[in-house]
Amino acid sequence: RVVSIDYSSAVEANARSNGGHRNLLIVQADIRQLPFREGQFDKCFCLGVLQHTPAPRQSLLSLVSHLKPGGRLATDIYDLRLRNVLGPKYLVRPFTRNMESGKLYRLIKAYVDFMWPLSRLIRRIPRLGKSINWVLLVADYSHQLGHSDDQLLKEWAYLDTFDMLAPAHDHPVSLGTYRKWFQEAGLEDIDIHYGYNGIEGRGTKPRTVQ
């Protein structure tokens, strides 16, 4: 059985897309106050979430508490290295994070539409093009979705640029801090490393002492 959790009304879109699976339970809940008994889950997979919660450490500890002894955890969180936190996203977010979401989405869509002809030219620059587009706050998935048509790439740009600027919370951490949280949680087989979207962390909850 798979349990899928989201705090927002995204559970409704999830239900429309995946609700027909009999082994899937979709729940709207706060990650820090999950409506389950502790120690019930074999595995927990949490990507793209922790940095957007008010207290990422507390959120991580909540997930660990719901694992069975021997249960496995796989997570990620945004990276606090200077090259990331000094980027344009964090310069713009103070003006966008409290904006009404519909208004912000319309502004982002208009901005991406305006920039799109230029971003298509920039992405042709070898090795640097994609990075330049991200600096210009136009999410560029042309490498990951290389066989997609132009309209799909633009839709991804709308959505992920919005995802950069809209969340109320965005809390990156250092590699050492993330490792410390895993150790505080009492996990074993800890693996903390830089990954695709920041810092990736895996660990195992110790089995009950006989």
HELIX and SHEET records of a PDB file:
HELIX    1   1 ALA A   10  ASN A   18  1                                   9    
HELIX    2   2 LEU A   50  HIS A   52  5                                   3    
HELIX    3   3 PRO A   56  SER A   65  1                                  10    
HELIX    4   4 LEU A   82  VAL A   85  1                                   4    
HELIX    5   5 PRO A   88  THR A   96  1                                   9    
HELIX    6   6 SER A  101  ILE A  122  1                                  22    
HELIX    7   7 GLY A  129  VAL A  135  1                                   7    
HELIX    8   8 ASP A  150  LEU A  165  1                                  16    
HELIX    9   9 LEU A  175  GLU A  184  1                                  10    
SHEET    1   A 2 VAL A   2  ASP A   6  0                                        
SHEET    2   A 2 LEU A  24  GLN A  28  1                                        
SHEET    1   B 4 PHE A  41  CYS A  46  0                                        
SHEET    2   B 4 LEU A  67  ILE A  77  1                                        
SHEET    3   B 4 GLY A 198  THR A 204 -1                                        
SHEET    4   B 4 GLU A 188  GLY A 195 -1                                        
END                                                                             
